Amino acid sequence: MPQELKNRLTEMELDIVWCHWNRLGAMGYGRKNQCSTDPEALLLLTAMVGSEDLRLVEIMKEWLERYESLVSIERLKRYIKELRVGDVGRGDVFCSLQEVVSKLGIKRWESVVRLLKNDGVIIFSMGRKRDLQKKLESHDKIIQNNLQLFLRLMFGVGTRADIIYYATIVFDQEKNPFNLLISAPNISSSLHYNNSSIHRTLCDLEQAGVLLEDTRKKVGKNKIYISKTDFGSKMVSRDKCYVDWFGIVKLFILIEQLKEQIRDIRDESIIKSRLNDFLRAGSELINRSYIDIKNTLSEQAFRPALKRIGLNELESSVVSLLSGTHEFITGKAWS
């Protein structure tokens, strides 16, 4: 892989992870995530790119020492199992997360440690390490700027808090190009919890008057709800739209696979073919994540024969996929 492209991809990966941590209270560089948050996905993203910037691993460690009780173990384990079952991740890709959570010494994390356990030696490359004088914002500011954490503090970690979080964002967001609904199928696919838990919690929230059935809409046998209570009205920073961050986790794994597949390859036709495959798979993951960046991608690259497309054009499209994602998440694409 051309070193310049590899460096650019890594830079964009780091920007995406930093903007998410900045939203959760890190005093890091770059912009803040303006969309929904996902601590479980962020832990996995950090583990994947942390060797390129050890400050991220330090932020993850400090944040977990303060807020580990607000992480959904059930959801994190479902993420890890799906990645392992799908055979899309290397066995050692999350070793930094294993090291950090092992040192927490908290019983509820033991099942995560077992799931992540790897017999290999944990080694970090010494990339971009700098000390941060102040790593996290004050507790009050972190909670005020994060509706998800606020709801998990209020209702406990699990489906109740996260369904209310999802419903509040979807009901409030101005644009909804993916037609997200407050319904059991949409919530199950977006939150990655057990289907039966989603259905039970929706019934409880409806009985409690938190969600109200929208009798004007119905999709098959599934109820469509509206959010009756605006839990986000007093938050300093509101979530502008819902993003499924697990798709971004899979995108990062695709990037790491691409780096391996093209390493030391000199045949331009092979490089172009693999870049094009990445663009197709990556674009699909972006859509699954509910990130609307169609206008920033060179869709023409998918139509003509690859021999008619320049390598530089394909490389630019690959970088655009990540830069467009970053711009969408941080709100730059909307301004």
C-alpha positions as YAML, in Angstrom:
chain: A
units: angstrom
residues:
- id: 1
  name: MET
  ca: [0.00, 0.00, 0.00]
- id: 2
  name: PRO
  ca: [1.33, 3.47, -0.81]
- id: 3
  name: GLN
  ca: [2.63, 4.88, 2.47]
- id: 4
  name: GLU
  ca: [0.93, 8.23, 1.89]
- id: 5
  name: LEU
  ca: [-2.50, 6.57, 1.60]
- id: 6
  name: LYS
  ca: [-1.84, 4.44, 4.67]
- id: 7
  name: ASN
  ca: [-0.86, 7.52, 6.69]
- id: 8
  name: ARG
  ca: [-3.94, 9.42, 5.52]
- id: 9
  name: LEU
  ca: [-6.28, 6.57, 6.47]
- id: 10
  name: THR
  ca: [-4.68, 6.29, 9.90]
- id: 11
  name: GLU
  ca: [-4.99, 10.04, 10.41]
- id: 12
  name: MET
  ca: [-8.70, 9.94, 9.58]
- id: 13
  name: GLU
  ca: [-9.27, 6.95, 11.87]
- id: 14
  name: LEU
  ca: [-7.64, 8.85, 14.73]
- id: 15
  name: ASP
  ca: [-9.71, 11.96, 14.01]
- id: 16
  name: ILE
  ca: [-12.94, 9.93, 14.18]
- id: 17
  name: VAL
  ca: [-11.98, 8.29, 17.48]
- id: 18
  name: TRP
  ca: [-10.82, 11.57, 19.02]
- id: 19
  name: CYS
  ca: [-14.02, 13.40, 18.10]
- id: 20
  name: HIS
  ca: [-16.00, 10.69, 19.91]
- id: 21
  name: TRP
  ca: [-13.83, 10.83, 23.03]
- id: 22
  name: ASN
  ca: [-14.01, 14.63, 23.00]
- id: 23
  name: ARG
  ca: [-17.78, 14.34, 23.21]
- id: 24
  name: LEU
  ca: [-17.46, 11.99, 26.19]
- id: 25
  name: GLY
  ca: [-15.27, 14.44, 28.07]
- id: 26
  name: ALA
  ca: [-11.72, 14.03, 26.80]
- id: 27
  name: MET
  ca: [-9.60, 17.16, 26.54]
- id: 28
  name: GLY
  ca: [-8.25, 16.08, 23.17]
- id: 29
  name: TYR
  ca: [-7.50, 17.70, 19.85]
- id: 30
  name: GLY
  ca: [-9.92, 18.22, 16.95]
- id: 31
  name: ARG
  ca: [-13.69, 18.61, 16.76]
- id: 32
  name: LYS
  ca: [-16.44, 16.97, 18.80]
- id: 33
  name: ASN
  ca: [-18.92, 14.34, 17.72]
- id: 34
  name: GLN
  ca: [-22.30, 16.02, 17.19]
- id: 35
  name: CYS
  ca: [-24.26, 12.80, 16.63]
- id: 36
  name: SER
  ca: [-25.20, 9.96, 18.96]
- id: 37
  name: THR
  ca: [-22.60, 8.38, 21.24]
- id: 38
  name: ASP
  ca: [-21.74, 4.73, 21.88]
- id: 39
  name: PRO
  ca: [-19.22, 4.00, 24.66]
- id: 40
  name: GLU
  ca: [-19.10, 0.28, 23.83]
- id: 41
  name: ALA
  ca: [-18.22, 0.83, 20.17]
- id: 42
  name: LEU
  ca: [-15.74, 3.54, 21.14]
- id: 43
  name: LEU
  ca: [-13.80, 1.15, 23.37]
- id: 44
  name: LEU
  ca: [-13.35, -1.20, 20.41]
- id: 45
  name: LEU
  ca: [-12.39, 1.62, 18.03]
- id: 46
  name: THR
  ca: [-9.82, 2.88, 20.54]
- id: 47
  name: ALA
  ca: [-8.33, -0.57, 20.96]
- id: 48
  name: MET
  ca: [-7.91, -0.86, 17.19]
- id: 49
  name: VAL
  ca: [-6.07, 2.43, 16.62]
- id: 50
  name: GLY
  ca: [-4.60, 3.09, 20.06]
- id: 51
  name: SER
  ca: [-1.15, 1.86, 19.05]
- id: 52
  name: GLU
  ca: [-0.95, 4.82, 16.65]
- id: 53
  name: ASP
  ca: [-1.63, 7.34, 19.44]
- id: 54
  name: LEU
  ca: [-1.07, 6.09, 22.98]
- id: 55
  name: ARG
  ca: [-2.92, 9.09, 24.38]
- id: 56
  name: LEU
  ca: [-6.13, 7.37, 23.29]
- id: 57
  name: VAL
  ca: [-5.31, 4.33, 25.42]
- id: 58
  name: GLU
  ca: [-4.63, 6.63, 28.39]
- id: 59
  name: ILE
  ca: [-7.94, 8.42, 27.84]
- id: 60
  name: MET
  ca: [-9.76, 5.08, 27.66]
- id: 61
  name: LYS
  ca: [-8.09, 3.96, 30.89]
- id: 62
  name: GLU
  ca: [-8.89, 7.16, 32.80]
- id: 63
  name: TRP
  ca: [-12.46, 7.35, 31.48]
- id: 64
  name: LEU
  ca: [-13.18, 3.73, 32.44]
- id: 65
  name: GLU
  ca: [-11.76, 4.25, 35.93]
- id: 66
  name: ARG
  ca: [-14.39, 6.96, 36.40]
- id: 67
  name: TYR
  ca: [-17.31, 5.74, 34.27]
- id: 68
  name: GLU
  ca: [-17.01, 1.97, 33.84]
- id: 69
  name: SER
  ca: [-20.38, 1.55, 35.59]
- id: 70
  name: LEU
  ca: [-22.03, 3.36, 32.64]
- id: 71
  name: VAL
  ca: [-20.75, 0.83, 30.08]
- id: 72
  name: SER
  ca: [-23.15, -1.92, 29.00]
- id: 73
  name: ILE
  ca: [-21.28, -5.21, 29.43]
- id: 74
  name: GLU
  ca: [-24.08, -7.06, 27.62]
- id: 75
  name: ARG
  ca: [-23.85, -4.79, 24.58]
- id: 76
  name: LEU
  ca: [-20.04, -4.82, 24.50]
- id: 77
  name: LYS
  ca: [-19.97, -8.61, 24.59]
- id: 78
  name: ARG
  ca: [-22.53, -8.82, 21.79]
- id: 79
  name: TYR
  ca: [-20.30, -6.58, 19.67]
- id: 80
  name: ILE
  ca: [-17.20, -8.67, 20.36]
- id: 81
  name: LYS
  ca: [-18.99, -11.97, 19.70]
- id: 82
  name: GLU
  ca: [-20.39, -10.74, 16.39]
- id: 83
  name: LEU
  ca: [-16.96, -9.61, 15.25]
- id: 84
  name: ARG
  ca: [-15.40, -12.93, 16.25]
- id: 85
  name: VAL
  ca: [-18.18, -15.04, 14.73]
- id: 86
  name: GLY
  ca: [-17.95, -13.11, 11.49]
- id: 87
  name: ASP
  ca: [-14.19, -13.76, 11.39]
- id: 88
  name: VAL
  ca: [-13.55, -10.10, 10.61]
- id: 89
  name: GLY
  ca: [-11.02, -9.30, 13.31]
- id: 90
  name: ARG
  ca: [-7.57, -10.54, 14.22]
- id: 91
  name: GLY
  ca: [-7.31, -12.30, 17.53]
- id: 92
  name: ASP
  ca: [-4.97, -9.65, 18.96]
- id: 93
  name: VAL
  ca: [-6.76, -6.56, 17.67]
- id: 94
  name: PHE
  ca: [-8.36, -5.74, 21.03]
- id: 95
  name: CYS
  ca: [-5.42, -6.62, 23.28]
- id: 96
  name: SER
  ca: [-5.08, -3.05, 24.59]
- id: 97
  name: LEU
  ca: [-8.70, -3.14, 25.74]
- id: 98
  name: GLN
  ca: [-8.07, -6.46, 27.47]
- id: 99
  name: GLU
  ca: [-5.09, -4.98, 29.30]
- id: 100
  name: VAL
  ca: [-7.02, -1.91, 30.45]
- id: 101
  name: VAL
  ca: [-10.16, -3.72, 31.65]
- id: 102
  name: SER
  ca: [-8.08, -6.44, 33.34]
- id: 103
  name: LYS
  ca: [-6.51, -3.77, 35.55]
- id: 104
  name: LEU
  ca: [-9.91, -2.42, 36.60]
- id: 105
  name: GLY
  ca: [-10.24, -5.39, 38.94]
- id: 106
  name: ILE
  ca: [-14.05, -5.20, 38.85]
- id: 107
  name: LYS
  ca: [-16.05, -8.42, 38.85]
- id: 108
  name: ARG
  ca: [-18.58, -7.48, 36.20]
- id: 109
  name: TRP
  ca: [-15.74, -7.02, 33.68]
- id: 110
  name: GLU
  ca: [-14.38, -10.55, 34.16]
- id: 111
  name: SER
  ca: [-16.58, -11.98, 31.38]
- id: 112
  name: VAL
  ca: [-15.27, -9.32, 28.97]
- id: 113
  name: VAL
  ca: [-11.68, -10.14, 29.90]
- id: 114
  name: ARG
  ca: [-12.31, -13.83, 29.24]
- id: 115
  name: LEU
  ca: [-13.86, -13.01, 25.88]
- id: 116
  name: LEU
  ca: [-10.89, -10.85, 24.89]
- id: 117
  name: LYS
  ca: [-8.24, -13.15, 26.30]
- id: 118
  name: ASN
  ca: [-5.32, -13.73, 24.00]
- id: 119
  name: ASP
  ca: [-2.16, -15.65, 24.81]
- id: 120
  name: GLY
  ca: [-0.01, -13.33, 22.74]
- id: 121
  name: VAL
  ca: [2.25, -10.69, 24.24]
- id: 122
  name: ILE
  ca: [0.71, -7.22, 24.40]
- id: 123
  name: ILE
  ca: [2.99, -4.83, 22.54]
- id: 124
  name: PHE
  ca: [2.31, -1.20, 21.68]
- id: 125
  name: SER
  ca: [4.15, 0.70, 18.99]
- id: 126
  name: MET
  ca: [5.42, 4.00, 20.33]
- id: 127
  name: GLY
  ca: [3.40, 6.27, 18.05]
- id: 128
  name: ARG
  ca: [2.54, 9.92, 18.76]
- id: 129
  name: LYS
  ca: [2.79, 9.73, 22.52]
- id: 130
  name: ARG
  ca: [2.42, 13.04, 24.34]
- id: 131
  name: ASP
  ca: [1.39, 13.82, 27.90]
- id: 132
  name: LEU
  ca: [-1.97, 15.44, 28.47]
- id: 133
  name: GLN
  ca: [-1.94, 17.80, 31.44]
- id: 134
  name: LYS
  ca: [-5.69, 17.57, 31.84]
- id: 135
  name: LYS
  ca: [-7.30, 14.52, 30.30]
- id: 136
  name: LEU
  ca: [-10.99, 14.72, 31.21]
- id: 137
  name: GLU
  ca: [-13.48, 17.51, 31.78]
- id: 138
  name: SER
  ca: [-15.38, 17.85, 35.06]
- id: 139
  name: HIS
  ca: [-18.02, 15.24, 35.84]
- id: 140
  name: ASP
  ca: [-20.88, 17.76, 35.67]
- id: 141
  name: LYS
  ca: [-19.84, 18.97, 32.24]
- id: 142
  name: ILE
  ca: [-19.43, 15.43, 30.90]
- id: 143
  name: ILE
  ca: [-22.92, 14.43, 32.03]
- id: 144
  name: GLN
  ca: [-24.51, 17.69, 30.84]
- id: 145
  name: ASN
  ca: [-23.07, 17.16, 27.38]
- id: 146
  name: ASN
  ca: [-24.06, 13.50, 27.05]
- id: 147
  name: LEU
  ca: [-27.70, 12.51, 27.10]
- id: 148
  name: GLN
  ca: [-26.86, 8.81, 26.87]
- id: 149
  name: LEU
  ca: [-24.70, 8.88, 30.01]
- id: 150
  name: PHE
  ca: [-27.33, 10.99, 31.79]
- id: 151
  name: LEU
  ca: [-30.06, 8.44, 30.98]
- id: 152
  name: ARG
  ca: [-27.87, 5.52, 32.04]
- id: 153
  name: LEU
  ca: [-27.27, 7.25, 35.36]
- id: 154
  name: MET
  ca: [-31.01, 7.81, 35.73]
- id: 155
  name: PHE
  ca: [-32.38, 4.44, 34.57]
- id: 156
  name: GLY
  ca: [-29.39, 2.12, 34.86]
- id: 157
  name: VAL
  ca: [-27.32, 0.58, 32.08]
- id: 158
  name: GLY
  ca: [-29.42, -1.44, 29.67]
- id: 159
  name: THR
  ca: [-32.29, -1.38, 27.22]
- id: 160
  name: ARG
  ca: [-34.47, 1.09, 29.12]
- id: 161
  name: ALA
  ca: [-31.97, 3.96, 29.04]
- id: 162
  name: ASP
  ca: [-30.76, 3.25, 25.50]
- id: 163
  name: ILE
  ca: [-34.25, 2.93, 24.00]
- id: 164
  name: ILE
  ca: [-35.24, 6.28, 25.52]
- id: 165
  name: TYR
  ca: [-31.98, 7.71, 24.16]
- id: 166
  name: TYR
  ca: [-32.64, 6.37, 20.67]
- id: 167
  name: ALA
  ca: [-36.29, 7.51, 20.73]
- id: 168
  name: THR
  ca: [-35.38, 11.01, 21.89]
- id: 169
  name: ILE
  ca: [-32.85, 11.49, 19.08]
- id: 170
  name: VAL
  ca: [-34.96, 9.98, 16.28]
- id: 171
  name: PHE
  ca: [-38.08, 11.90, 17.30]
- id: 172
  name: ASP
  ca: [-36.14, 15.16, 17.50]
- id: 173
  name: GLN
  ca: [-33.76, 15.01, 14.53]
- id: 174
  name: GLU
  ca: [-34.54, 17.39, 11.68]
- id: 175
  name: LYS
  ca: [-33.45, 15.15, 8.80]
- id: 176
  name: ASN
  ca: [-34.17, 11.43, 8.62]
- id: 177
  name: PRO
  ca: [-32.88, 10.20, 5.23]
- id: 178
  name: PHE
  ca: [-32.83, 6.55, 6.37]
- id: 179
  name: ASN
  ca: [-36.43, 6.72, 7.67]
- id: 180
  name: LEU
  ca: [-35.51, 5.64, 11.18]
- id: 181
  name: LEU
  ca: [-38.59, 4.78, 13.23]
- id: 182
  name: ILE
  ca: [-39.21, 4.29, 16.94]
- id: 183
  name: SER
  ca: [-40.24, 0.68, 16.42]
- id: 184
  name: ALA
  ca: [-39.04, -2.70, 17.65]
- id: 185
  name: PRO
  ca: [-37.28, -3.74, 14.38]
- id: 186
  name: ASN
  ca: [-35.44, -0.42, 13.99]
- id: 187
  name: ILE
  ca: [-34.44, -0.33, 17.65]
- id: 188
  name: SER
  ca: [-33.24, -3.95, 17.66]
- id: 189
  name: SER
  ca: [-31.05, -3.46, 14.59]
- id: 190
  name: SER
  ca: [-29.71, -0.10, 15.84]
- id: 191
  name: LEU
  ca: [-29.03, -0.85, 19.51]
- id: 192
  name: HIS
  ca: [-27.83, -4.46, 19.16]
- id: 193
  name: TYR
  ca: [-29.64, -5.78, 22.21]
- id: 194
  name: ASN
  ca: [-31.58, -9.03, 22.53]
- id: 195
  name: ASN
  ca: [-34.90, -8.81, 20.63]
- id: 196
  name: SER
  ca: [-36.99, -10.09, 23.52]
- id: 197
  name: SER
  ca: [-35.44, -7.50, 25.85]
- id: 198
  name: ILE
  ca: [-36.31, -4.76, 23.36]
- id: 199
  name: HIS
  ca: [-39.95, -5.88, 23.14]
- id: 200
  name: ARG
  ca: [-40.35, -6.17, 26.92]
- id: 201
  name: THR
  ca: [-38.84, -2.74, 27.52]
- id: 202
  name: LEU
  ca: [-41.01, -1.11, 24.83]
- id: 203
  name: CYS
  ca: [-44.12, -2.51, 26.53]
- id: 204
  name: ASP
  ca: [-42.92, -1.18, 29.90]
- id: 205
  name: LEU
  ca: [-42.17, 2.28, 28.46]
- id: 206
  name: GLU
  ca: [-45.56, 2.40, 26.75]
- id: 207
  name: GLN
  ca: [-47.35, 1.50, 30.01]
- id: 208
  name: ALA
  ca: [-45.32, 4.13, 31.85]
- id: 209
  name: GLY
  ca: [-46.34, 6.78, 29.32]
- id: 210
  name: VAL
  ca: [-42.78, 7.46, 28.19]
- id: 211
  name: LEU
  ca: [-43.59, 6.27, 24.66]
- id: 212
  name: LEU
  ca: [-46.95, 6.72, 22.97]
- id: 213
  name: GLU
  ca: [-48.21, 4.62, 20.05]
- id: 214
  name: ASP
  ca: [-48.60, 6.60, 16.83]
- id: 215
  name: THR
  ca: [-51.93, 5.21, 15.57]
- id: 216
  name: ARG
  ca: [-51.49, 7.01, 12.24]
- id: 217
  name: LYS
  ca: [-48.52, 4.80, 11.33]
- id: 218
  name: LYS
  ca: [-47.99, 1.07, 11.36]
- id: 219
  name: VAL
  ca: [-45.51, -1.29, 9.70]
- id: 220
  name: GLY
  ca: [-46.98, -4.77, 9.59]
- id: 221
  name: LYS
  ca: [-47.64, -5.95, 13.13]
- id: 222
  name: ASN
  ca: [-45.09, -3.58, 14.63]
- id: 223
  name: LYS
  ca: [-46.17, -0.51, 16.54]
- id: 224
  name: ILE
  ca: [-44.66, 2.86, 15.73]
- id: 225
  name: TYR
  ca: [-44.09, 5.13, 18.73]
- id: 226
  name: ILE
  ca: [-43.56, 8.79, 19.37]
- id: 227
  name: SER
  ca: [-41.42, 10.05, 22.24]
- id: 228
  name: LYS
  ca: [-43.79, 11.67, 24.74]
- id: 229
  name: THR
  ca: [-41.12, 12.88, 27.15]
- id: 230
  name: ASP
  ca: [-38.26, 15.14, 26.08]
- id: 231
  name: PHE
  ca: [-35.41, 14.02, 28.30]
- id: 232
  name: GLY
  ca: [-32.91, 16.04, 26.28]
- id: 233
  name: SER
  ca: [-34.49, 19.46, 26.73]
- id: 234
  name: LYS
  ca: [-32.06, 20.60, 29.42]
- id: 235
  name: MET
  ca: [-28.91, 19.12, 27.93]
- id: 236
  name: VAL
  ca: [-26.19, 21.60, 26.96]
- id: 237
  name: SER
  ca: [-25.32, 19.62, 23.84]
- id: 238
  name: ARG
  ca: [-28.03, 17.72, 21.97]
- id: 239
  name: ASP
  ca: [-27.47, 14.81, 19.62]
- id: 240
  name: LYS
  ca: [-28.28, 15.96, 16.08]
- id: 241
  name: CYS
  ca: [-28.95, 12.51, 14.62]
- id: 242
  name: TYR
  ca: [-28.60, 8.82, 15.39]
- id: 243
  name: VAL
  ca: [-25.49, 6.99, 14.17]
- id: 244
  name: ASP
  ca: [-24.94, 3.25, 14.58]
- id: 245
  name: TRP
  ca: [-21.29, 3.23, 15.63]
- id: 246
  name: PHE
  ca: [-20.96, -0.54, 15.35]
- id: 247
  name: GLY
  ca: [-20.87, -0.08, 11.58]
- id: 248
  name: ILE
  ca: [-17.88, 2.23, 12.07]
- id: 249
  name: VAL
  ca: [-16.17, -0.50, 14.11]
- id: 250
  name: LYS
  ca: [-16.61, -2.86, 11.15]
- id: 251
  name: LEU
  ca: [-15.37, -0.14, 8.79]
- id: 252
  name: PHE
  ca: [-12.17, 0.22, 10.82]
- id: 253
  name: ILE
  ca: [-11.62, -3.53, 10.62]
- id: 254
  name: LEU
  ca: [-12.08, -3.32, 6.84]
- id: 255
  name: ILE
  ca: [-9.40, -0.62, 6.75]
- id: 256
  name: GLU
  ca: [-6.97, -2.81, 8.70]
- id: 257
  name: GLN
  ca: [-7.70, -5.69, 6.33]
- id: 258
  name: LEU
  ca: [-7.10, -3.42, 3.34]
- id: 259
  name: LYS
  ca: [-3.72, -2.36, 4.74]
- id: 260
  name: GLU
  ca: [-2.74, -6.03, 5.08]
- id: 261
  name: GLN
  ca: [-4.07, -7.03, 1.64]
- id: 262
  name: ILE
  ca: [-2.15, -4.36, -0.26]
- id: 263
  name: ARG
  ca: [1.07, -4.43, 1.75]
- id: 264
  name: ASP
  ca: [4.06, -5.00, -0.54]
- id: 265
  name: ILE
  ca: [1.82, -5.38, -3.61]
- id: 266
  name: ARG
  ca: [3.36, -3.80, -6.70]
- id: 267
  name: ASP
  ca: [0.78, -4.81, -9.31]
- id: 268
  name: GLU
  ca: [-1.42, -1.73, -9.84]
- id: 269
  name: SER
  ca: [-4.36, -3.78, -11.13]
- id: 270
  name: ILE
  ca: [-4.46, -5.80, -7.89]
- id: 271
  name: ILE
  ca: [-4.26, -2.65, -5.78]
- id: 272
  name: LYS
  ca: [-7.08, -1.03, -7.75]
- id: 273
  name: SER
  ca: [-9.27, -4.12, -7.47]
- id: 274
  name: ARG
  ca: [-8.86, -4.28, -3.70]
- id: 275
  name: LEU
  ca: [-9.45, -0.55, -3.26]
- id: 276
  name: ASN
  ca: [-12.64, -0.85, -5.29]
- id: 277
  name: ASP
  ca: [-13.79, -3.82, -3.18]
- id: 278
  name: PHE
  ca: [-13.16, -1.76, -0.07]
- id: 279
  name: LEU
  ca: [-15.20, 1.15, -1.46]
- id: 280
  name: ARG
  ca: [-18.18, -1.08, -2.12]
- id: 281
  name: ALA
  ca: [-18.10, -2.77, 1.28]
- id: 282
  name: GLY
  ca: [-17.24, 0.45, 3.11]
- id: 283
  name: SER
  ca: [-20.07, 2.40, 1.48]
- id: 284
  name: GLU
  ca: [-22.51, -0.30, 2.54]
- id: 285
  name: LEU
  ca: [-21.28, -0.09, 6.15]
- id: 286
  name: ILE
  ca: [-21.63, 3.70, 6.09]
- id: 287
  name: ASN
  ca: [-25.24, 3.36, 4.98]
- id: 288
  name: ARG
  ca: [-25.91, 0.76, 7.68]
- id: 289
  name: SER
  ca: [-24.54, 3.25, 10.19]
- id: 290
  name: TYR
  ca: [-27.11, 5.85, 9.03]
- id: 291
  name: ILE
  ca: [-24.43, 8.24, 7.82]
- id: 292
  name: ASP
  ca: [-25.54, 10.18, 4.76]
- id: 293
  name: ILE
  ca: [-22.45, 11.15, 2.77]
- id: 294
  name: LYS
  ca: [-23.53, 10.06, -0.71]
- id: 295
  name: ASN
  ca: [-22.63, 13.43, -2.20]
- id: 296
  name: THR
  ca: [-19.03, 13.21, -0.97]
- id: 297
  name: LEU
  ca: [-18.28, 9.88, -2.64]
- id: 298
  name: SER
  ca: [-17.20, 9.36, -6.22]
- id: 299
  name: GLU
  ca: [-19.90, 6.90, -7.23]
- id: 300
  name: GLN
  ca: [-18.63, 6.97, -10.80]
- id: 301
  name: ALA
  ca: [-15.75, 4.82, -9.61]
- id: 302
  name: PHE
  ca: [-18.14, 1.87, -9.28]
- id: 303
  name: ARG
  ca: [-19.46, 1.99, -12.84]
- id: 304
  name: PRO
  ca: [-16.77, 1.88, -15.54]
- id: 305
  name: ALA
  ca: [-14.16, -0.83, -15.87]
- id: 306
  name: LEU
  ca: [-11.36, -0.51, -13.36]
- id: 307
  name: LYS
  ca: [-8.76, -0.16, -16.11]
- id: 308
  name: ARG
  ca: [-10.33, 3.19, -17.01]
- id: 309
  name: ILE
  ca: [-10.02, 4.53, -13.47]
- id: 310
  name: GLY
  ca: [-6.79, 6.04, -12.23]
- id: 311
  name: LEU
  ca: [-5.21, 4.71, -9.04]
- id: 312
  name: ASN
  ca: [-5.16, 8.24, -7.61]
- id: 313
  name: GLU
  ca: [-8.91, 8.55, -8.18]
- id: 314
  name: LEU
  ca: [-9.58, 5.34, -6.28]
- id: 315
  name: GLU
  ca: [-7.28, 6.37, -3.43]
- id: 316
  name: SER
  ca: [-9.06, 9.72, -3.20]
- id: 317
  name: SER
  ca: [-12.44, 7.97, -3.00]
- id: 318
  name: VAL
  ca: [-11.20, 5.75, -0.17]
- id: 319
  name: VAL
  ca: [-9.99, 8.79, 1.79]
- id: 320
  name: SER
  ca: [-13.28, 10.58, 1.02]
- id: 321
  name: LEU
  ca: [-15.20, 7.73, 2.62]
- id: 322
  name: LEU
  ca: [-13.46, 8.39, 5.93]
- id: 323
  name: SER
  ca: [-13.21, 12.16, 5.70]
- id: 324
  name: GLY
  ca: [-16.89, 12.38, 4.76]
- id: 325
  name: THR
  ca: [-17.76, 10.21, 7.75]
- id: 326
  name: HIS
  ca: [-15.75, 12.47, 10.05]
- id: 327
  name: GLU
  ca: [-17.35, 15.60, 8.62]
- id: 328
  name: PHE
  ca: [-20.83, 14.15, 9.02]
- id: 329
  name: ILE
  ca: [-20.27, 13.03, 12.60]
- id: 330
  name: THR
  ca: [-18.79, 16.36, 13.66]
- id: 331
  name: GLY
  ca: [-21.44, 18.40, 11.86]
- id: 332
  name: LYS
  ca: [-19.08, 20.10, 9.42]
- id: 333
  name: ALA
  ca: [-20.97, 18.60, 6.46]
- id: 334
  name: TRP
  ca: [-24.17, 20.40, 7.55]
- id: 335
  name: SER
  ca: [-22.74, 23.89, 8.02]
...
